[in-house]
Amino acid sequence: MHCAIAGLRTHGYRLPTSRPGHHQTAIQSLALTLDISTAQVAVYDAPRRKRNGIDYEADVVSEAMAKACIEAAAEILAALGARRGNG
């Protein structure tokens, strides 16, 4: 989520975090800000949806999901680093 917000900021945008839906907006912006495919954005959005389930339905995060989140964050961070190297 924070890497997605950083991607927005590299384009001069600030995300109003006080408004509902800012997590979803940040993740969905990755296709535009960091040239991440929409298919991959959907993969990155899965942990956000899972987090909502945890917050509101007392769902549980599996070890596999935790590892997938870490891998997704590393991929987004790498894309952000590549963007910064080009800009």
TORPA-4810 file (N, C-alpha, C, O; in nm, 3 decimals):
<nodes>
NODE_1_0.083_-0.119_0.000_0.000_0.000_0.000_0.087_0.125_0.000_0.063_0.219_-0.076_M
NODE_2_0.188_0.126_0.085_0.274_0.244_0.094_0.359_0.261_-0.032_0.386_0.373_-0.074_H
NODE_3_0.400_0.150_-0.091_0.474_0.160_-0.218_0.383_0.215_-0.327_0.428_0.293_-0.411_C
NODE_4_0.257_0.177_-0.327_0.161_0.229_-0.425_0.142_0.379_-0.405_0.133_0.454_-0.502_A
NODE_5_0.136_0.423_-0.281_0.124_0.566_-0.253_0.250_0.638_-0.299_0.242_0.749_-0.353_I
NODE_6_0.367_0.576_-0.279_0.491_0.637_-0.328_0.489_0.650_-0.479_0.537_0.749_-0.534_A
NODE_7_0.433_0.549_-0.547_0.418_0.557_-0.692_0.333_0.675_-0.734_0.365_0.745_-0.831_G
NODE_8_0.226_0.698_-0.662_0.141_0.814_-0.690_0.219_0.943_-0.670_0.209_1.036_-0.750_L
NODE_9_0.296_0.948_-0.565_0.372_1.070_-0.534_0.479_1.100_-0.637_0.512_1.216_-0.661_R
NODE_10_0.536_0.994_-0.700_0.636_1.018_-0.803_0.575_1.089_-0.924_0.646_1.147_-1.006_T
NODE_11_0.442_1.083_-0.934_0.371_1.152_-1.042_0.308_1.283_-0.994_0.234_1.347_-1.068_H
NODE_12_0.338_1.321_-0.871_0.287_1.447_-0.819_0.150_1.441_-0.756_0.089_1.545_-0.729_G
NODE_13_0.098_1.319_-0.732_-0.035_1.305_-0.672_-0.024_1.276_-0.524_0.069_1.209_-0.478_Y
NODE_14_-0.120_1.327_-0.450_-0.132_1.294_-0.308_-0.267_1.227_-0.289_-0.369_1.277_-0.336_R
NODE_15_-0.267_1.117_-0.220_-0.389_1.041_-0.195_-0.448_1.083_-0.061_-0.381_1.074_0.042_L
NODE_16_-0.572_1.130_-0.062_-0.635_1.170_0.066_-0.667_1.045_0.148_-0.768_0.978_0.124_P
NODE_17_-0.582_1.013_0.245_-0.598_0.890_0.322_-0.713_0.896_0.422_-0.746_0.794_0.484_T
NODE_18_-0.773_1.011_0.438_-0.886_1.021_0.531_-1.017_0.979_0.465_-1.119_0.967_0.533_S
NODE_19_-1.015_0.957_0.336_-1.139_0.920_0.265_-1.149_0.769_0.250_-1.048_0.701_0.230_R
NODE_20_-1.271_0.716_0.260_-1.289_0.572_0.239_-1.244_0.532_0.099_-1.263_0.606_0.002_P
NODE_21_-1.186_0.413_0.089_-1.147_0.360_-0.041_-1.007_0.397_-0.084_-0.967_0.363_-0.196_G
NODE_22_-0.930_0.465_0.001_-0.798_0.508_-0.043_-0.702_0.390_-0.064_-0.612_0.399_-0.148_H
NODE_23_-0.718_0.281_0.010_-0.633_0.165_-0.012_-0.658_0.108_-0.152_-0.563_0.080_-0.226_H
NODE_24_-0.784_0.092_-0.187_-0.819_0.039_-0.318_-0.769_0.130_-0.430_-0.715_0.083_-0.530_Q
NODE_25_-0.786_0.259_-0.413_-0.740_0.356_-0.513_-0.590_0.348_-0.531_-0.541_0.351_-0.644_T
NODE_26_-0.516_0.339_-0.422_-0.370_0.332_-0.430_-0.325_0.209_-0.507_-0.241_0.218_-0.596_A
NODE_27_-0.381_0.094_-0.474_-0.343_-0.030_-0.541_-0.380_-0.025_-0.689_-0.301_-0.063_-0.774_I
NODE_28_-0.500_0.021_-0.719_-0.545_0.025_-0.859_-0.465_0.124_-0.942_-0.459_0.111_-1.065_Q
NODE_29_-0.403_0.222_-0.879_-0.326_0.321_-0.953_-0.194_0.265_-1.006_-0.131_0.326_-1.092_S
NODE_30_-0.151_0.150_-0.955_-0.022_0.094_-0.994_-0.010_0.073_-1.145_0.099_0.085_-1.200_L
NODE_31_-0.120_0.042_-1.212_-0.116_0.022_-1.357_-0.073_0.149_-1.428_-0.005_0.144_-1.531_A
NODE_32_-0.111_0.262_-1.375_-0.077_0.390_-1.437_0.055_0.448_-1.386_0.132_0.504_-1.464_L
NODE_33_0.080_0.435_-1.258_0.197_0.502_-1.201_0.327_0.425_-1.218_0.432_0.485_-1.236_T
NODE_34_0.320_0.291_-1.213_0.441_0.210_-1.219_0.438_0.111_-1.334_0.519_0.018_-1.338_L
NODE_35_0.345_0.128_-1.428_0.333_0.041_-1.545_0.322_-0.107_-1.509_0.380_-0.192_-1.576_D
NODE_36_0.250_-0.135_-1.404_0.226_-0.274_-1.363_0.098_-0.320_-1.433_-0.001_-0.247_-1.437_I
NODE_37_0.102_-0.441_-1.489_-0.013_-0.490_-1.565_-0.138_-0.497_-1.478_-0.129_-0.517_-1.356_S
NODE_38_-0.252_-0.481_-1.541_-0.377_-0.486_-1.465_-0.397_-0.625_-1.405_-0.458_-0.638_-1.299_T
NODE_39_-0.347_-0.728_-1.471_-0.357_-0.863_-1.415_-0.277_-0.872_-1.285_-0.322_-0.931_-1.187_A
NODE_40_-0.157_-0.813_-1.284_-0.075_-0.816_-1.163_-0.134_-0.726_-1.055_-0.124_-0.758_-0.936_Q
NODE_41_-0.195_-0.616_-1.094_-0.262_-0.529_-0.996_-0.371_-0.608_-0.925_-0.389_-0.594_-0.804_V
NODE_42_-0.443_-0.690_-0.998_-0.548_-0.772_-0.936_-0.488_-0.868_-0.834_-0.548_-0.893_-0.730_A
NODE_43_-0.370_-0.922_-0.864_-0.301_-1.009_-0.768_-0.263_-0.931_-0.643_-0.279_-0.979_-0.531_V
NODE_44_-0.214_-0.808_-0.662_-0.176_-0.725_-0.548_-0.297_-0.678_-0.468_-0.285_-0.649_-0.349_Y
NODE_45_-0.411_-0.672_-0.532_-0.532_-0.627_-0.463_-0.590_-0.736_-0.372_-0.665_-0.706_-0.279_D
NODE_46_-0.555_-0.861_-0.398_-0.609_-0.971_-0.317_-0.575_-0.956_-0.168_-0.663_-0.976_-0.084_A
NODE_47_-0.450_-0.920_-0.132_-0.423_-0.901_0.011_-0.503_-0.787_0.073_-0.539_-0.792_0.191_P
NODE_48_-0.531_-0.683_-0.006_-0.613_-0.573_0.047_-0.753_-0.624_0.080_-0.808_-0.592_0.185_R
NODE_49_-0.808_-0.702_-0.009_-0.941_-0.759_0.016_-0.938_-0.852_0.137_-1.030_-0.854_0.218_R
NODE_50_-0.831_-0.930_0.148_-0.815_-1.020_0.262_-0.806_-0.941_0.392_-0.864_-0.981_0.493_K
NODE_51_-0.734_-0.828_0.388_-0.723_-0.743_0.507_-0.859_-0.694_0.552_-0.888_-0.689_0.672_R
NODE_52_-0.944_-0.659_0.456_-1.079_-0.616_0.493_-1.152_-0.728_0.564_-1.224_-0.704_0.661_N
NODE_53_-1.135_-0.851_0.517_-1.198_-0.965_0.583_-1.147_-0.985_0.724_-1.222_-1.021_0.814_G
NODE_54_-1.019_-0.960_0.743_-0.959_-0.973_0.876_-1.015_-0.865_0.969_-1.050_-0.892_1.083_I
NODE_55_-1.023_-0.743_0.917_-1.071_-0.631_0.998_-1.217_-0.644_1.037_-1.255_-0.612_1.149_D
NODE_56_-1.299_-0.691_0.944_-1.444_-0.686_0.965_-1.508_-0.822_0.991_-1.620_-0.828_1.040_Y
NODE_57_-1.439_-0.930_0.959_-1.501_-1.062_0.975_-1.416_-1.158_1.057_-1.447_-1.277_1.062_E
NODE_58_-1.311_-1.110_1.120_-1.222_-1.191_1.204_-1.162_-1.307_1.126_-1.145_-1.416_1.179_A
NODE_59_-1.131_-1.283_0.998_-1.068_-1.383_0.913_-0.923_-1.402_0.958_-0.872_-1.323_1.038_D
NODE_60_-0.857_-1.504_0.907_-0.720_-1.536_0.947_-0.628_-1.528_0.824_-0.668_-1.565_0.714_V
NODE_61_-0.506_-1.480_0.844_-0.406_-1.475_0.738_-0.321_-1.601_0.747_-0.263_-1.630_0.852_V
NODE_62_-0.313_-1.674_0.636_-0.229_-1.793_0.633_-0.083_-1.753_0.614_-0.053_-1.640_0.574_S
NODE_63_0.006_-1.845_0.642_0.147_-1.820_0.619_0.173_-1.797_0.470_0.256_-1.713_0.434_E
NODE_64_0.103_-1.869_0.385_0.119_-1.852_0.240_0.077_-1.711_0.197_0.144_-1.650_0.114_A
NODE_65_-0.032_-1.661_0.253_-0.077_-1.526_0.219_0.022_-1.422_0.269_0.049_-1.325_0.199_M
NODE_66_0.077_-1.442_0.387_0.177_-1.349_0.440_0.299_-1.345_0.349_0.352_-1.238_0.320_A
NODE_67_0.345_-1.462_0.304_0.460_-1.467_0.213_0.427_-1.401_0.080_0.510_-1.329_0.024_K
NODE_68_0.305_-1.424_0.029_0.263_-1.361_-0.097_0.261_-1.209_-0.084_0.299_-1.139_-0.177_A
NODE_69_0.218_-1.158_0.031_0.217_-1.013_0.054_0.358_-0.957_0.054_0.383_-0.850_-0.002_C
NODE_70_0.450_-1.027_0.117_0.589_-0.982_0.121_0.647_-0.981_-0.019_0.717_-0.887_-0.057_I
NODE_71_0.621_-1.086_-0.096_0.670_-1.092_-0.234_0.610_-0.980_-0.319_0.681_-0.917_-0.398_E
NODE_72_0.481_-0.955_-0.303_0.415_-0.848_-0.380_0.475_-0.713_-0.344_0.500_-0.630_-0.433_A
NODE_73_0.498_-0.689_-0.216_0.558_-0.562_-0.175_0.698_-0.546_-0.234_0.735_-0.436_-0.276_A
NODE_74_0.774_-0.653_-0.238_0.909_-0.647_-0.296_0.902_-0.616_-0.445_0.984_-0.539_-0.495_A
NODE_75_0.806_-0.675_-0.516_0.790_-0.648_-0.659_0.752_-0.502_-0.684_0.805_-0.438_-0.775_E
NODE_76_0.659_-0.452_-0.605_0.616_-0.312_-0.622_0.731_-0.218_-0.587_0.752_-0.118_-0.656_I
NODE_77_0.804_-0.250_-0.483_0.919_-0.168_-0.444_1.024_-0.167_-0.555_1.085_-0.063_-0.582_L
NODE_78_1.047_-0.281_-0.619_1.142_-0.288_-0.730_1.094_-0.201_-0.847_1.174_-0.131_-0.909_A
NODE_79_0.964_-0.206_-0.875_0.909_-0.123_-0.983_0.923_0.025_-0.948_0.952_0.107_-1.035_A
NODE_80_0.902_0.058_-0.822_0.919_0.196_-0.779_1.064_0.240_-0.792_1.092_0.351_-0.836_L
NODE_81_1.156_0.152_-0.754_1.298_0.183_-0.768_1.339_0.202_-0.912_1.419_0.290_-0.943_G
NODE_82_1.284_0.120_-1.001_1.311_0.135_-1.144_1.258_0.266_-1.194_1.322_0.333_-1.275_A
NODE_83_1.140_0.305_-1.148_1.078_0.433_-1.188_1.165_0.550_-1.142_1.188_0.645_-1.216_R
NODE_84_1.212_0.541_-1.019_1.295_0.650_-0.965_1.427_0.659_-1.040_1.481_0.768_-1.059_R
NODE_85_1.481_0.543_-1.083_1.606_0.543_-1.158_1.591_0.606_-1.295_1.687_0.658_-1.351_G
NODE_86_1.467_0.600_-1.350_1.440_0.657_-1.482_1.397_0.803_-1.474_1.404_0.875_-1.574_N
NODE_87_1.353_0.846_-1.358_1.297_0.980_-1.349_1.384_1.067_-1.270_1.353_1.184_-1.251_G
</nodes>
